[in-house]
Amino acid sequence: MAKRKTGWPFQEGFIIDGTQETHVFTDYRWNDGSVIRRQFVDPNSYDITLVIVRPVSLTLPGSEDQ
């Protein structure tokens, strides 16, 4: 049986224009070590220097196991 390939988001990119926030991409790290970027906005339509990159956490801050 082949090992199933799984991935987890580890960072996201946003552009903030006034009060509007646009999610432009999410980066995923796969269990084989590769990284892919899922684009939600055409990369040729925005200035990459305006992107704010935030880490992704899959656990809630301060949450306890129930």
C-alpha positions in Angstrom: 0.0 0.0 0.0 1.4 3.4 -1.0 1.8 6.2 1.6 -1.0 8.7 1.2 0.2 12.3 0.4 -1.2 14.8 2.8 -0.6 18.6 3.2 -1.1 21.3 5.8 -1.3 25.0 5.3 1.6 26.9 7.0 1.3 30.4 5.8 -1.2 32.7 4.0 -0.8 36.0 2.1 -3.1 38.9 2.4 -3.4 42.4 0.9 -5.0 45.1 3.1 -6.6 48.0 1.2 -8.2 50.3 3.7 -10.7 48.2 5.5 -10.8 45.5 2.9 -8.6 42.4 3.3 -8.0 40.1 0.3 -6.7 36.6 0.7 -4.3 36.1 -2.2 -2.6 32.8 -1.5 -2.1 29.9 0.9 1.1 27.8 1.1 0.9 24.1 1.9 3.7 21.8 3.1 3.2 18.2 2.1 4.4 15.1 4.0 6.9 14.4 1.2 8.7 17.8 1.9 7.3 19.6 -1.1 5.6 23.0 -0.9 2.9 24.3 -3.1 1.1 27.7 -3.3 -2.6 27.9 -4.0 -3.4 31.3 -5.6 -6.8 32.9 -5.1 -5.8 36.0 -7.0 -3.9 36.2 -10.3 -0.3 36.7 -9.3 0.2 39.2 -12.2 -2.6 41.4 -10.9 -1.0 42.6 -7.6 2.3 44.0 -6.3 4.0 41.2 -4.2 5.6 43.9 -2.0 2.1 44.7 -0.7 1.4 41.2 0.6 1.4 40.5 4.3 2.3 36.9 5.1 0.9 35.3 8.2 1.7 31.9 9.7 -1.2 29.4 9.9 -1.9 27.7 13.2 -4.2 24.6 13.1 -4.8 24.8 16.9 -6.9 27.5 18.7 -4.8 29.7 21.0 -5.5 28.9 24.6 -7.8 26.0 23.8 -7.7 22.9 25.9 -8.4 19.3 24.8 -11.9 18.2 25.7 
